[in-house]
Amino acid sequence: MAYVVTDPCVQCKHTNCAAVCPVDAFREGPNFLVIDPFECIDCDACVPECPEEAIYPDDEVPLEWEDYIELNEELSEAWADHIINQETEPLPEVDAWSNREDKREHLIKSWDHAVADN
């Protein structure tokens, strides 16, 4: 079992969770974090640190977010060079995005697109 970052993290990207991870399992994308399921040791340290309540064990991910299980695996591979293990500032618009629902369409998968959009 691994932990999975889900929809509430999109456009927020708090990093409290990554800072407490003992095995550097978190990967950072332009506007989202993921957990590498092959690095995660299921310690549960990250869950209480997430102010958006976006992290779940893979067998407890809410039905509407089950696709995030595969997405965490896919993006952790794509973002393998973007290990994050320290706390940084959340995204500037975090207050506007916190507690919004259905944010998947706003998830930026590629660092290239993030650079091009800025």
Biopython code that builds the backbone (N, CA, C, O; Angstrom):
import numpy as np
from Bio.PDB.StructureBuilder import StructureBuilder

atoms = [
    (1, "MET", "N", (0.849, -1.179, 0.000)),
    (1, "MET", "CA", (0.000, 0.000, 0.000)),
    (1, "MET", "C", (0.894, 1.241, 0.000)),
    (1, "MET", "O", (1.920, 1.274, 0.679)),
    (2, "ALA", "N", (0.506, 2.233, -0.747)),
    (2, "ALA", "CA", (1.196, 3.519, -0.770)),
    (2, "ALA", "C", (0.161, 4.617, -0.530)),
    (2, "ALA", "O", (-1.045, 4.400, -0.648)),
    (3, "TYR", "N", (0.654, 5.763, -0.201)),
    (3, "TYR", "CA", (-0.228, 6.916, -0.052)),
    (3, "TYR", "C", (-0.317, 7.652, -1.377)),
    (3, "TYR", "O", (0.590, 7.586, -2.207)),
    (4, "VAL", "N", (-1.442, 8.365, -1.563)),
    (4, "VAL", "CA", (-1.762, 8.999, -2.835)),
    (4, "VAL", "C", (-2.199, 10.442, -2.565)),
    (4, "VAL", "O", (-2.999, 10.705, -1.666)),
    (5, "VAL", "N", (-1.659, 11.369, -3.360)),
    (5, "VAL", "CA", (-2.095, 12.763, -3.295)),
    (5, "VAL", "C", (-3.245, 12.922, -4.288)),
    (5, "VAL", "O", (-3.155, 12.455, -5.424)),
    (6, "THR", "N", (-4.316, 13.574, -3.866)),
    (6, "THR", "CA", (-5.525, 13.663, -4.680)),
    (6, "THR", "C", (-5.897, 15.119, -5.000)),
    (6, "THR", "O", (-5.148, 16.053, -4.712)),
    (7, "ASP", "N", (-7.047, 15.271, -5.588)),
    (7, "ASP", "CA", (-7.563, 16.526, -6.143)),
    (7, "ASP", "C", (-7.391, 17.779, -5.278)),
    (7, "ASP", "O", (-7.041, 18.824, -5.826)),
    (8, "PRO", "N", (-7.613, 17.736, -3.970)),
    (8, "PRO", "CA", (-7.508, 18.978, -3.204)),
    (8, "PRO", "C", (-6.136, 19.658, -3.260)),
    (8, "PRO", "O", (-6.033, 20.845, -2.952)),
    (9, "CYS", "N", (-5.091, 18.938, -3.643)),
    (9, "CYS", "CA", (-3.747, 19.520, -3.729)),
    (9, "CYS", "C", (-3.561, 20.400, -4.966)),
    (9, "CYS", "O", (-2.726, 21.304, -4.958)),
    (10, "VAL", "N", (-4.313, 20.151, -6.002)),
    (10, "VAL", "CA", (-4.141, 20.895, -7.254)),
    (10, "VAL", "C", (-4.303, 22.395, -7.002)),
    (10, "VAL", "O", (-5.269, 22.831, -6.375)),
    (11, "GLN", "N", (-3.364, 23.157, -7.491)),
    (11, "GLN", "CA", (-3.326, 24.615, -7.396)),
    (11, "GLN", "C", (-3.077, 25.124, -5.968)),
    (11, "GLN", "O", (-3.190, 26.324, -5.718)),
    (12, "CYS", "N", (-2.743, 24.233, -5.036)),
    (12, "CYS", "CA", (-2.428, 24.650, -3.664)),
    (12, "CYS", "C", (-0.956, 24.359, -3.371)),
    (12, "CYS", "O", (-0.177, 25.268, -3.086)),
    (13, "LYS", "N", (-0.596, 23.104, -3.442)),
    (13, "LYS", "CA", (0.782, 22.628, -3.315)),
    (13, "LYS", "C", (1.450, 23.064, -2.014)),
    (13, "LYS", "O", (2.520, 23.672, -2.025)),
    (14, "HIS", "N", (0.810, 22.749, -0.907)),
    (14, "HIS", "CA", (1.471, 22.899, 0.390)),
    (14, "HIS", "C", (2.577, 21.838, 0.420)),
    (14, "HIS", "O", (2.440, 20.797, -0.224)),
    (15, "THR", "N", (3.626, 22.071, 1.125)),
    (15, "THR", "CA", (4.727, 21.105, 1.127)),
    (15, "THR", "C", (5.060, 20.591, 2.523)),
    (15, "THR", "O", (6.085, 19.935, 2.712)),
    (16, "ASN", "N", (4.220, 20.877, 3.486)),
    (16, "ASN", "CA", (4.411, 20.376, 4.846)),
    (16, "ASN", "C", (4.571, 18.851, 4.820)),
    (16, "ASN", "O", (5.386, 18.290, 5.552)),
    (17, "CYS", "N", (3.795, 18.203, 3.979)),
    (17, "CYS", "CA", (3.803, 16.751, 3.862)),
    (17, "CYS", "C", (5.158, 16.235, 3.382)),
    (17, "CYS", "O", (5.675, 15.253, 3.915)),
    (18, "ALA", "N", (5.723, 16.885, 2.393)),
    (18, "ALA", "CA", (7.000, 16.463, 1.828)),
    (18, "ALA", "C", (8.130, 16.641, 2.839)),
    (18, "ALA", "O", (9.069, 15.846, 2.872)),
    (19, "ALA", "N", (8.037, 17.675, 3.654)),
    (19, "ALA", "CA", (9.083, 17.959, 4.628)),
    (19, "ALA", "C", (9.198, 16.880, 5.706)),
    (19, "ALA", "O", (10.275, 16.688, 6.271)),
    (20, "VAL", "N", (8.107, 16.176, 5.996)),
    (20, "VAL", "CA", (8.147, 15.148, 7.046)),
    (20, "VAL", "C", (8.361, 13.747, 6.500)),
    (20, "VAL", "O", (8.492, 12.801, 7.277)),
    (21, "CYS", "N", (8.399, 13.593, 5.198)),
    (21, "CYS", "CA", (8.563, 12.259, 4.601)),
    (21, "CYS", "C", (9.986, 11.744, 4.857)),
    (21, "CYS", "O", (10.960, 12.379, 4.453)),
    (22, "PRO", "N", (10.104, 10.599, 5.526)),
    (22, "PRO", "CA", (11.441, 10.097, 5.868)),
    (22, "PRO", "C", (12.205, 9.463, 4.703)),
    (22, "PRO", "O", (13.396, 9.178, 4.829)),
    (23, "VAL", "N", (11.534, 9.243, 3.575)),
    (23, "VAL", "CA", (12.200, 8.553, 2.461)),
    (23, "VAL", "C", (12.190, 9.347, 1.162)),
    (23, "VAL", "O", (12.473, 8.780, 0.106)),
    (24, "ASP", "N", (11.881, 10.614, 1.199)),
    (24, "ASP", "CA", (11.873, 11.445, -0.005)),
    (24, "ASP", "C", (11.001, 10.869, -1.114)),
    (24, "ASP", "O", (11.436, 10.763, -2.260)),
    (25, "ALA", "N", (9.777, 10.499, -0.771)),
    (25, "ALA", "CA", (8.859, 9.900, -1.741)),
    (25, "ALA", "C", (8.063, 10.929, -2.541)),
    (25, "ALA", "O", (7.414, 10.575, -3.525)),
    (26, "PHE", "N", (8.103, 12.182, -2.138)),
    (26, "PHE", "CA", (7.313, 13.206, -2.826)),
    (26, "PHE", "C", (8.035, 13.736, -4.050)),
    (26, "PHE", "O", (9.253, 13.914, -4.053)),
    (27, "ARG", "N", (7.245, 13.986, -5.099)),
    (27, "ARG", "CA", (7.732, 14.612, -6.327)),
    (27, "ARG", "C", (6.897, 15.855, -6.555)),
    (27, "ARG", "O", (5.695, 15.874, -6.291)),
    (28, "GLU", "N", (7.551, 16.892, -7.050)),
    (28, "GLU", "CA", (6.890, 18.176, -7.239)),
    (28, "GLU", "C", (6.635, 18.452, -8.707)),
    (28, "GLU", "O", (7.530, 18.331, -9.543)),
    (29, "GLY", "N", (5.403, 18.825, -9.007)),
    (29, "GLY", "CA", (5.041, 19.292, -10.333)),
    (29, "GLY", "C", (4.770, 20.781, -10.282)),
    (29, "GLY", "O", (4.880, 21.393, -9.219)),
    (30, "PRO", "N", (4.423, 21.364, -11.391)),
    (30, "PRO", "CA", (4.185, 22.804, -11.432)),
    (30, "PRO", "C", (3.110, 23.298, -10.458)),
    (30, "PRO", "O", (3.247, 24.373, -9.873)),
    (31, "ASN", "N", (2.042, 22.515, -10.287)),
    (31, "ASN", "CA", (0.977, 22.964, -9.390)),
    (31, "ASN", "C", (0.338, 21.817, -8.602)),
    (31, "ASN", "O", (-0.852, 21.847, -8.287)),
    (32, "PHE", "N", (1.160, 20.803, -8.291)),
    (32, "PHE", "CA", (0.639, 19.597, -7.645)),
    (32, "PHE", "C", (1.822, 18.792, -7.120)),
    (32, "PHE", "O", (2.926, 18.888, -7.656)),
    (33, "LEU", "N", (1.600, 18.012, -6.090)),
    (33, "LEU", "CA", (2.595, 17.075, -5.591)),
    (33, "LEU", "C", (2.072, 15.665, -5.786)),
    (33, "LEU", "O", (0.860, 15.447, -5.802)),
    (34, "VAL", "N", (2.972, 14.709, -5.935)),
    (34, "VAL", "CA", (2.596, 13.298, -5.987)),
    (34, "VAL", "C", (3.524, 12.515, -5.071)),
    (34, "VAL", "O", (4.574, 13.005, -4.656)),
    (35, "ILE", "N", (3.119, 11.300, -4.768)),
    (35, "ILE", "CA", (3.928, 10.382, -3.975)),
    (35, "ILE", "C", (4.336, 9.221, -4.869)),
    (35, "ILE", "O", (3.492, 8.593, -5.509)),
    (36, "ASP", "N", (5.617, 8.944, -4.909)),
    (36, "ASP", "CA", (6.128, 7.802, -5.663)),
    (36, "ASP", "C", (5.737, 6.531, -4.901)),
    (36, "ASP", "O", (6.216, 6.314, -3.788)),
    (37, "PRO", "N", (4.885, 5.698, -5.477)),
    (37, "PRO", "CA", (4.408, 4.518, -4.752)),
    (37, "PRO", "C", (5.512, 3.490, -4.485)),
    (37, "PRO", "O", (5.361, 2.636, -3.611)),
    (38, "PHE", "N", (6.602, 3.565, -5.218)),
    (38, "PHE", "CA", (7.706, 2.628, -5.014)),
    (38, "PHE", "C", (8.668, 3.103, -3.935)),
    (38, "PHE", "O", (9.487, 2.323, -3.449)),
    (39, "GLU", "N", (8.578, 4.372, -3.555)),
    (39, "GLU", "CA", (9.407, 4.931, -2.491)),
    (39, "GLU", "C", (8.649, 5.014, -1.164)),
    (39, "GLU", "O", (9.250, 4.923, -0.093)),
    (40, "CYS", "N", (7.342, 5.185, -1.241)),
    (40, "CYS", "CA", (6.511, 5.348, -0.045)),
    (40, "CYS", "C", (6.606, 4.115, 0.856)),
    (40, "CYS", "O", (6.483, 2.983, 0.389)),
    (41, "ILE", "N", (6.827, 4.348, 2.146)),
    (41, "ILE", "CA", (6.915, 3.245, 3.106)),
    (41, "ILE", "C", (5.670, 3.164, 3.999)),
    (41, "ILE", "O", (5.679, 2.472, 5.017)),
    (42, "ASP", "N", (4.622, 3.860, 3.623)),
    (42, "ASP", "CA", (3.343, 3.793, 4.335)),
    (42, "ASP", "C", (3.448, 4.191, 5.806)),
    (42, "ASP", "O", (2.808, 3.588, 6.667)),
    (43, "CYS", "N", (4.247, 5.196, 6.080)),
    (43, "CYS", "CA", (4.465, 5.583, 7.479)),
    (43, "CYS", "C", (3.354, 6.472, 8.028)),
    (43, "CYS", "O", (3.210, 6.589, 9.245)),
    (44, "ASP", "N", (2.569, 7.099, 7.162)),
    (44, "ASP", "CA", (1.446, 7.942, 7.572)),
    (44, "ASP", "C", (1.866, 9.320, 8.080)),
    (44, "ASP", "O", (1.011, 10.087, 8.523)),
    (45, "ALA", "N", (3.140, 9.651, 8.031)),
    (45, "ALA", "CA", (3.610, 10.935, 8.560)),
    (45, "ALA", "C", (3.041, 12.117, 7.785)),
    (45, "ALA", "O", (2.803, 13.177, 8.364)),
    (46, "CYS", "N", (2.822, 11.951, 6.498)),
    (46, "CYS", "CA", (2.380, 13.054, 5.649)),
    (46, "CYS", "C", (0.909, 13.418, 5.824)),
    (46, "CYS", "O", (0.534, 14.579, 5.655)),
    (47, "VAL", "N", (0.089, 12.454, 6.155)),
    (47, "VAL", "CA", (-1.363, 12.662, 6.186)),
    (47, "VAL", "C", (-1.784, 13.812, 7.107)),
    (47, "VAL", "O", (-2.496, 14.710, 6.657)),
    (48, "PRO", "N", (-1.376, 13.817, 8.365)),
    (48, "PRO", "CA", (-1.831, 14.912, 9.236)),
    (48, "PRO", "C", (-1.207, 16.272, 8.898)),
    (48, "PRO", "O", (-1.677, 17.305, 9.375)),
    (49, "GLU", "N", (-0.165, 16.274, 8.089)),
    (49, "GLU", "CA", (0.507, 17.525, 7.726)),
    (49, "GLU", "C", (-0.170, 18.260, 6.573)),
    (49, "GLU", "O", (0.125, 19.431, 6.334)),
    (50, "CYS", "N", (-1.064, 17.597, 5.861)),
    (50, "CYS", "CA", (-1.692, 18.189, 4.681)),
    (50, "CYS", "C", (-2.914, 19.023, 5.079)),
    (50, "CYS", "O", (-3.931, 18.462, 5.488)),
    (51, "PRO", "N", (-2.830, 20.361, 4.964)),
    (51, "PRO", "CA", (-3.971, 21.190, 5.347)),
    (51, "PRO", "C", (-5.168, 21.062, 4.404)),
    (51, "PRO", "O", (-6.278, 21.458, 4.761)),
    (52, "GLU", "N", (-4.957, 20.518, 3.215)),
    (52, "GLU", "CA", (-6.054, 20.339, 2.258)),
    (52, "GLU", "C", (-6.733, 18.978, 2.406)),
    (52, "GLU", "O", (-7.744, 18.717, 1.754)),
    (53, "GLU", "N", (-6.186, 18.110, 3.257)),
    (53, "GLU", "CA", (-6.687, 16.742, 3.435)),
    (53, "GLU", "C", (-6.743, 16.008, 2.097)),
    (53, "GLU", "O", (-7.756, 15.408, 1.737)),
    (54, "ALA", "N", (-5.625, 16.072, 1.371)),
    (54, "ALA", "CA", (-5.544, 15.516, 0.018)),
    (54, "ALA", "C", (-4.865, 14.162, -0.059)),
    (54, "ALA", "O", (-4.808, 13.575, -1.140)),
    (55, "ILE", "N", (-4.345, 13.639, 1.055)),
    (55, "ILE", "CA", (-3.540, 12.414, 1.023)),
    (55, "ILE", "C", (-4.306, 11.261, 1.663)),
    (55, "ILE", "O", (-4.844, 11.372, 2.765)),
    (56, "TYR", "N", (-4.334, 10.138, 0.920)),
    (56, "TYR", "CA", (-5.060, 8.940, 1.371)),
    (56, "TYR", "C", (-4.224, 7.695, 1.120)),
    (56, "TYR", "O", (-3.406, 7.670, 0.199)),
    (57, "PRO", "N", (-4.425, 6.648, 1.943)),
    (57, "PRO", "CA", (-3.860, 5.350, 1.573)),
    (57, "PRO", "C", (-4.514, 4.918, 0.258)),
    (57, "PRO", "O", (-5.683, 5.222, 0.024)),
    (58, "ASP", "N", (-3.783, 4.220, -0.591)),
    (58, "ASP", "CA", (-4.334, 3.887, -1.911)),
    (58, "ASP", "C", (-5.610, 3.056, -1.861)),
    (58, "ASP", "O", (-6.397, 3.077, -2.808)),
    (59, "ASP", "N", (-5.825, 2.332, -0.779)),
    (59, "ASP", "CA", (-7.055, 1.535, -0.677)),
    (59, "ASP", "C", (-8.205, 2.312, -0.019)),
    (59, "ASP", "O", (-9.276, 1.753, 0.216)),
    (60, "GLU", "N", (-7.985, 3.598, 0.275)),
    (60, "GLU", "CA", (-9.033, 4.428, 0.865)),
    (60, "GLU", "C", (-9.304, 5.707, 0.071)),
    (60, "GLU", "O", (-10.003, 6.601, 0.548)),
    (61, "VAL", "N", (-8.761, 5.790, -1.121)),
    (61, "VAL", "CA", (-8.988, 6.974, -1.956)),
    (61, "VAL", "C", (-10.474, 7.027, -2.319)),
    (61, "VAL", "O", (-11.034, 6.031, -2.777)),
    (62, "PRO", "N", (-11.110, 8.175, -2.120)),
    (62, "PRO", "CA", (-12.527, 8.281, -2.488)),
    (62, "PRO", "C", (-12.747, 7.918, -3.960)),
    (62, "PRO", "O", (-11.902, 8.197, -4.811)),
    (63, "LEU", "N", (-13.862, 7.309, -4.239)),
    (63, "LEU", "CA", (-14.190, 6.811, -5.570)),
    (63, "LEU", "C", (-13.973, 7.854, -6.661)),
    (63, "LEU", "O", (-13.420, 7.538, -7.714)),
    (64, "GLU", "N", (-14.401, 9.090, -6.424)),
    (64, "GLU", "CA", (-14.287, 10.122, -7.461)),
    (64, "GLU", "C", (-12.831, 10.500, -7.765)),
    (64, "GLU", "O", (-12.563, 11.184, -8.753)),
    (65, "TRP", "N", (-11.895, 10.059, -6.922)),
    (65, "TRP", "CA", (-10.482, 10.392, -7.126)),
    (65, "TRP", "C", (-9.614, 9.165, -7.361)),
    (65, "TRP", "O", (-8.389, 9.266, -7.305)),
    (66, "GLU", "N", (-10.209, 8.021, -7.619)),
    (66, "GLU", "CA", (-9.424, 6.796, -7.805)),
    (66, "GLU", "C", (-8.407, 6.898, -8.934)),
    (66, "GLU", "O", (-7.379, 6.222, -8.892)),
    (67, "ASP", "N", (-8.669, 7.724, -9.943)),
    (67, "ASP", "CA", (-7.712, 7.876, -11.043)),
    (67, "ASP", "C", (-6.413, 8.530, -10.575)),
    (67, "ASP", "O", (-5.400, 8.452, -11.271)),
    (68, "TYR", "N", (-6.429, 9.166, -9.420)),
    (68, "TYR", "CA", (-5.209, 9.758, -8.877)),
    (68, "TYR", "C", (-4.205, 8.694, -8.434)),
    (68, "TYR", "O", (-3.018, 8.997, -8.317)),
    (69, "ILE", "N", (-4.634, 7.484, -8.188)),
    (69, "ILE", "CA", (-3.707, 6.401, -7.848)),
    (69, "ILE", "C", (-2.748, 6.184, -9.012)),
    (69, "ILE", "O", (-1.530, 6.192, -8.831)),
    (70, "GLU", "N", (-3.289, 5.993, -10.185)),
    (70, "GLU", "CA", (-2.466, 5.821, -11.388)),
    (70, "GLU", "C", (-1.714, 7.109, -11.722)),
    (70, "GLU", "O", (-0.563, 7.064, -12.158)),
    (71, "LEU", "N", (-2.353, 8.235, -11.521)),
    (71, "LEU", "CA", (-1.730, 9.519, -11.817)),
    (71, "LEU", "C", (-0.488, 9.756, -10.949)),
    (71, "LEU", "O", (0.522, 10.259, -11.441)),
    (72, "ASN", "N", (-0.556, 9.397, -9.660)),
    (72, "ASN", "CA", (0.621, 9.539, -8.796)),
    (72, "ASN", "C", (1.773, 8.690, -9.314)),
    (72, "ASN", "O", (2.920, 9.138, -9.326)),
    (73, "GLU", "N", (1.478, 7.476, -9.737)),
    (73, "GLU", "CA", (2.533, 6.606, -10.276)),
    (73, "GLU", "C", (3.118, 7.191, -11.561)),
    (73, "GLU", "O", (4.337, 7.263, -11.720)),
    (74, "GLU", "N", (2.246, 7.605, -12.471)),
    (74, "GLU", "CA", (2.680, 8.173, -13.752)),
    (74, "GLU", "C", (3.517, 9.440, -13.560)),
    (74, "GLU", "O", (4.590, 9.578, -14.147)),
    (75, "LEU", "N", (3.020, 10.356, -12.739)),
    (75, "LEU", "CA", (3.713, 11.631, -12.578)),
    (75, "LEU", "C", (4.961, 11.515, -11.707)),
    (75, "LEU", "O", (5.903, 12.288, -11.878)),
    (76, "SER", "N", (4.982, 10.565, -10.777)),
    (76, "SER", "CA", (6.198, 10.395, -9.987)),
    (76, "SER", "C", (7.350, 9.935, -10.872)),
    (76, "SER", "O", (8.510, 10.257, -10.611)),
    (77, "GLU", "N", (7.029, 9.187, -11.909)),
    (77, "GLU", "CA", (8.050, 8.787, -12.883)),
    (77, "GLU", "C", (8.443, 9.976, -13.766)),
    (77, "GLU", "O", (9.628, 10.209, -14.010)),
    (78, "ALA", "N", (7.449, 10.720, -14.241)),
    (78, "ALA", "CA", (7.727, 11.877, -15.104)),
    (78, "ALA", "C", (8.486, 12.971, -14.352)),
    (78, "ALA", "O", (9.297, 13.687, -14.939)),
    (79, "TRP", "N", (8.219, 13.095, -13.053)),
    (79, "TRP", "CA", (8.855, 14.139, -12.244)),
    (79, "TRP", "C", (9.958, 13.578, -11.363)),
    (79, "TRP", "O", (10.255, 14.152, -10.315)),
    (80, "ALA", "N", (10.572, 12.475, -11.761)),
    (80, "ALA", "CA", (11.586, 11.801, -10.952)),
    (80, "ALA", "C", (12.723, 12.730, -10.522)),
    (80, "ALA", "O", (13.304, 12.542, -9.454)),
    (81, "ASP", "N", (13.037, 13.709, -11.331)),
    (81, "ASP", "CA", (14.115, 14.646, -11.009)),
    (81, "ASP", "C", (13.657, 15.799, -10.127)),
    (81, "ASP", "O", (14.443, 16.697, -9.821)),
    (82, "HIS", "N", (12.402, 15.783, -9.718)),
    (82, "HIS", "CA", (11.849, 16.882, -8.922)),
    (82, "HIS", "C", (11.465, 16.396, -7.522)),
    (82, "HIS", "O", (10.338, 16.595, -7.068)),
    (83, "ILE", "N", (12.412, 15.765, -6.857)),
    (83, "ILE", "CA", (12.181, 15.325, -5.483)),
    (83, "ILE", "C", (12.045, 16.562, -4.601)),
    (83, "ILE", "O", (12.819, 17.513, -4.715)),
    (84, "ILE", "N", (11.061, 16.532, -3.732)),
    (84, "ILE", "CA", (10.891, 17.634, -2.783)),
    (84, "ILE", "C", (10.873, 17.046, -1.379)),
    (84, "ILE", "O", (10.114, 16.122, -1.084)),
    (85, "ASN", "N", (11.724, 17.601, -0.519)),
    (85, "ASN", "CA", (11.839, 17.080, 0.845)),
    (85, "ASN", "C", (11.972, 18.195, 1.875)),
    (85, "ASN", "O", (12.452, 17.983, 2.988)),
    (86, "GLN", "N", (11.543, 19.368, 1.484)),
    (86, "GLN", "CA", (11.551, 20.490, 2.421)),
    (86, "GLN", "C", (10.311, 21.345, 2.210)),
    (86, "GLN", "O", (9.666, 21.303, 1.163)),
    (87, "GLU", "N", (10.007, 22.110, 3.224)),
    (87, "GLU", "CA", (8.817, 22.959, 3.142)),
    (87, "GLU", "C", (9.127, 24.227, 2.355)),
    (87, "GLU", "O", (10.142, 24.886, 2.583)),
    (88, "THR", "N", (8.241, 24.552, 1.431)),
    (88, "THR", "CA", (8.328, 25.792, 0.667)),
    (88, "THR", "C", (6.969, 26.476, 0.752)),
    (88, "THR", "O", (6.015, 25.910, 1.285)),
    (89, "GLU", "N", (6.887, 27.662, 0.240)),
    (89, "GLU", "CA", (5.615, 28.392, 0.247)),
    (89, "GLU", "C", (4.614, 27.702, -0.679)),
    (89, "GLU", "O", (4.999, 27.209, -1.739)),
    (90, "PRO", "N", (3.342, 27.659, -0.297)),
    (90, "PRO", "CA", (2.333, 27.132, -1.227)),
    (90, "PRO", "C", (2.195, 28.080, -2.414)),
    (90, "PRO", "O", (2.787, 29.159, -2.430)),
    (91, "LEU", "N", (1.423, 27.674, -3.390)),
    (91, "LEU", "CA", (1.222, 28.522, -4.561)),
    (91, "LEU", "C", (0.562, 29.842, -4.161)),
    (91, "LEU", "O", (-0.201, 29.881, -3.196)),
    (92, "PRO", "N", (0.844, 30.909, -4.883)),
    (92, "PRO", "CA", (0.329, 32.236, -4.507)),
    (92, "PRO", "C", (-1.190, 32.331, -4.407)),
    (92, "PRO", "O", (-1.704, 33.096, -3.590)),
    (93, "GLU", "N", (-1.904, 31.581, -5.209)),
    (93, "GLU", "CA", (-3.369, 31.647, -5.222)),
    (93, "GLU", "C", (-4.018, 30.593, -4.328)),
    (93, "GLU", "O", (-5.193, 30.271, -4.505)),
    (94, "VAL", "N", (-3.264, 30.054, -3.369)),
    (94, "VAL", "CA", (-3.756, 28.959, -2.536)),
    (94, "VAL", "C", (-5.092, 29.283, -1.870)),
    (94, "VAL", "O", (-5.963, 28.417, -1.797)),
    (95, "ASP", "N", (-5.269, 30.494, -1.392)),
    (95, "ASP", "CA", (-6.521, 30.842, -0.702)),
    (95, "ASP", "C", (-7.729, 30.769, -1.633)),
    (95, "ASP", "O", (-8.820, 30.389, -1.209)),
    (96, "ALA", "N", (-7.539, 31.124, -2.875)),
    (96, "ALA", "CA", (-8.635, 31.073, -3.849)),
    (96, "ALA", "C", (-8.968, 29.637, -4.250)),
    (96, "ALA", "O", (-10.109, 29.338, -4.601)),
    (97, "TRP", "N", (-7.960, 28.738, -4.197)),
    (97, "TRP", "CA", (-8.163, 27.366, -4.655)),
    (97, "TRP", "C", (-8.482, 26.381, -3.531)),
    (97, "TRP", "O", (-9.054, 25.321, -3.786)),
    (98, "SER", "N", (-8.130, 26.708, -2.327)),
    (98, "SER", "CA", (-8.374, 25.820, -1.203)),
    (98, "SER", "C", (-9.873, 25.557, -1.068)),
    (98, "SER", "O", (-10.686, 26.476, -1.172)),
    (99, "ASN", "N", (-10.220, 24.327, -0.841)),
    (99, "ASN", "CA", (-11.607, 23.877, -0.664)),
    (99, "ASN", "C", (-12.448, 23.898, -1.934)),
    (99, "ASN", "O", (-13.646, 23.621, -1.871)),
    (100, "ARG", "N", (-11.861, 24.215, -3.080)),
    (100, "ARG", "CA", (-12.601, 24.073, -4.344)),
    (100, "ARG", "C", (-12.658, 22.594, -4.704)),
    (100, "ARG", "O", (-11.827, 21.805, -4.254)),
    (101, "GLU", "N", (-13.621, 22.233, -5.501)),
    (101, "GLU", "CA", (-13.774, 20.837, -5.922)),
    (101, "GLU", "C", (-13.520, 20.698, -7.412)),
    (101, "GLU", "O", (-13.573, 21.672, -8.163)),
    (102, "ASP", "N", (-13.246, 19.471, -7.822)),
    (102, "ASP", "CA", (-13.073, 19.128, -9.244)),
    (102, "ASP", "C", (-12.003, 19.988, -9.915)),
    (102, "ASP", "O", (-12.282, 20.704, -10.876)),
    (103, "LYS", "N", (-10.800, 19.911, -9.409)),
    (103, "LYS", "CA", (-9.708, 20.737, -9.921)),
    (103, "LYS", "C", (-8.824, 20.003, -10.935)),
    (103, "LYS", "O", (-7.859, 20.577, -11.441)),
    (104, "ARG", "N", (-9.139, 18.762, -11.229)),
    (104, "ARG", "CA", (-8.288, 17.926, -12.082)),
    (104, "ARG", "C", (-7.938, 18.601, -13.412)),
    (104, "ARG", "O", (-6.798, 18.494, -13.866)),
    (105, "GLU", "N", (-8.871, 19.278, -14.032)),
    (105, "GLU", "CA", (-8.617, 19.898, -15.335)),
    (105, "GLU", "C", (-7.561, 21.010, -15.239)),
    (105, "GLU", "O", (-7.031, 21.446, -16.262)),
    (106, "HIS", "N", (-7.258, 21.463, -14.040)),
    (106, "HIS", "CA", (-6.271, 22.528, -13.849)),
    (106, "HIS", "C", (-4.880, 21.987, -13.520)),
    (106, "HIS", "O", (-3.921, 22.752, -13.410)),
    (107, "LEU", "N", (-4.774, 20.667, -13.363)),
    (107, "LEU", "CA", (-3.490, 20.057, -13.043)),
    (107, "LEU", "C", (-2.547, 20.170, -14.243)),
    (107, "LEU", "O", (-2.896, 19.766, -15.352)),
    (108, "ILE", "N", (-1.374, 20.709, -14.021)),
    (108, "ILE", "CA", (-0.370, 20.838, -15.081)),
    (108, "ILE", "C", (0.593, 19.667, -14.936)),
    (108, "ILE", "O", (1.284, 19.549, -13.924)),
    (109, "LYS", "N", (0.638, 18.807, -15.940)),
    (109, "LYS", "CA", (1.466, 17.603, -15.875)),
    (109, "LYS", "C", (2.907, 17.822, -16.310)),
    (109, "LYS", "O", (3.793, 17.055, -15.932)),
    (110, "SER", "N", (3.144, 18.837, -17.081)),
    (110, "SER", "CA", (4.465, 19.016, -17.655)),
    (110, "SER", "C", (5.107, 20.316, -17.188)),
    (110, "SER", "O", (4.478, 21.373, -17.216)),
    (111, "TRP", "N", (6.352, 20.231, -16.763)),
    (111, "TRP", "CA", (7.091, 21.436, -16.416)),
    (111, "TRP", "C", (7.256, 22.314, -17.644)),
    (111, "TRP", "O", (7.297, 23.538, -17.522)),
    (112, "ASP", "N", (7.353, 21.713, -18.826)),
    (112, "ASP", "CA", (7.491, 22.478, -20.065)),
    (112, "ASP", "C", (6.281, 23.392, -20.284)),
    (112, "ASP", "O", (6.428, 24.551, -20.672)),
    (113, "HIS", "N", (5.074, 22.850, -20.026)),
    (113, "HIS", "CA", (3.869, 23.668, -20.183)),
    (113, "HIS", "C", (3.811, 24.788, -19.152)),
    (113, "HIS", "O", (3.334, 25.885, -19.445)),
    (114, "ALA", "N", (4.296, 24.513, -17.952)),
    (114, "ALA", "CA", (4.282, 25.524, -16.910)),
    (114, "ALA", "C", (5.195, 26.695, -17.288)),
    (114, "ALA", "O", (4.848, 27.854, -17.061)),
    (115, "VAL", "N", (6.333, 26.394, -17.850)),
    (115, "VAL", "CA", (7.269, 27.437, -18.260)),
    (115, "VAL", "C", (6.678, 28.226, -19.426)),
    (115, "VAL", "O", (6.772, 29.453, -19.463)),
    (116, "ALA", "N", (6.075, 27.521, -20.371)),
    (116, "ALA", "CA", (5.484, 28.172, -21.546)),
    (116, "ALA", "C", (4.308, 29.062, -21.161)),
    (116, "ALA", "O", (4.077, 30.096, -21.788)),
    (117, "ASP", "N", (3.565, 28.664, -20.131)),
    (117, "ASP", "CA", (2.399, 29.434, -19.695)),
    (117, "ASP", "C", (2.769, 30.706, -18.945)),
    (117, "ASP", "O", (1.951, 31.620, -18.840)),
    (118, "ASN", "N", (3.968, 30.775, -18.433)),
    (118, "ASN", "CA", (4.376, 31.951, -17.640)),
    (118, "ASN", "C", (4.992, 33.025, -18.483)),
    (118, "ASN", "O", (5.383, 34.070, -17.963)),
]
sb = StructureBuilder()
sb.init_structure("model")
sb.init_model(0)
sb.init_chain("A")
sb.init_seg("    ")
for serial, (resi, resn, name, xyz) in enumerate(atoms, 1):
    if name == "N":
        sb.init_residue(resn, " ", resi, " ")
    sb.init_atom(name, np.array(xyz, "f"), 0.0, 1.0, " ", f" {name:<3s}", serial, name[0])
structure = sb.get_structure()
